[in-house]
Amino acid sequence: MGMLKSRLQDDMKTAMKAGDKPRLGVIRLMLAAIKQREVDERIELDDAQTLAVLDKMVKQRRDSISQYESAGREDLAEVERFEVGIIQDYLPAALSETEIAALVEEAVAASGAAAMSDMGKVMNVLRPHIQGRADMGAVSALVKQRLGG
């Protein structure tokens, strides 16, 4: 079992004992998403795969927040923001814009990318370094810009 998954299970027990129902609910959601992927793919996720699941959960919640805000449902947006905050506790520290730009440059050089058709190669090099540490949509836009798209 990955360290991240065991940390989640320990934190779930702590939240149960403390009676922290909101935090407990979010931790259970994370564990359920991890378990779902493990069952679907018949594997045990390592920490990198677990991070990918948590990163996807944050992205889904950010999408929901923008939809709730545009619909004037601040109450629902606030619930999603709370969940994002809890999930981000388990993700590595976010990268700065300069760190992301440097990683993009390294990935372009490493993959030998010269045109937009090479974007997939660049993203495949980048993904393991930035998963859970940056918004993949923003990174993708940077790569497009760098490749002249």
Disulfide bonds with the S-S distance in Angstrom:
none
